[in-house]
Amino acid sequence: MDDTIRIFYLLVLAALLSWLAWQVFRQVARSRGVEDVITRLQPKLKKGPGSAEEFYELGCAFLEKRLYSEAGQNFKKALNIHPEFAEVLNNLGFCYFQQNQYDLAIRQYKEAVRLKPNYTAALNNLGHAYEQKGQAELALDAYEQVLSAQPDNAIAERRARSLRKRVSSTEQV
């Protein structure tokens, strides 16, 4: 009996350590991939002209590293080349949002949605930005648009449910 407990304990410990090693390996590989993108694109784009896609890719790498200012600069360069790149507008809005510049974020999200009307990521982000500004009705409208395009969107469903309660309680007062 005593040996069974020890073996079980060792097996559980080995499984836990294996899982932890796998998680560390995944994070290192992911970080290395982001660093490779930066190492490959940054010198190239400093030397000469690049494409909107290259600036977008570099901006996404900086975004992954949570370097929002650098990411935003690259997204702006991508927009100078291709002004109607909805994904770039959404990511630029996210950079502004992370820097608490909600009005600028909202402007970018709205432009992304104008270009791609059912762009659910931009609509979710727009709703979140409106929430941060305390504009519950506008946030609810954004989440409702997400749900009309994608009824099973868990984020929009959860946020819309919460906002419906908040909006209906303020209307009763």
HELIX and SHEET records of a PDB file:
HELIX    1   1 ASP A    2  LYS A   47  1                                  46    
HELIX    2   2 ALA A   52  GLU A   64  1                                  13    
HELIX    3   3 TYR A   68  ILE A   81  1                                  14    
HELIX    4   4 ALA A   86  GLN A   98  1                                  13    
HELIX    5   5 TYR A  102  LEU A  115  1                                  14    
HELIX    6   6 THR A  120  GLN A  132  1                                  13    
HELIX    7   7 ALA A  136  ALA A  149  1                                  14    
HELIX    8   8 ALA A  154  GLN A  172  1                                  19    
END                                                                             
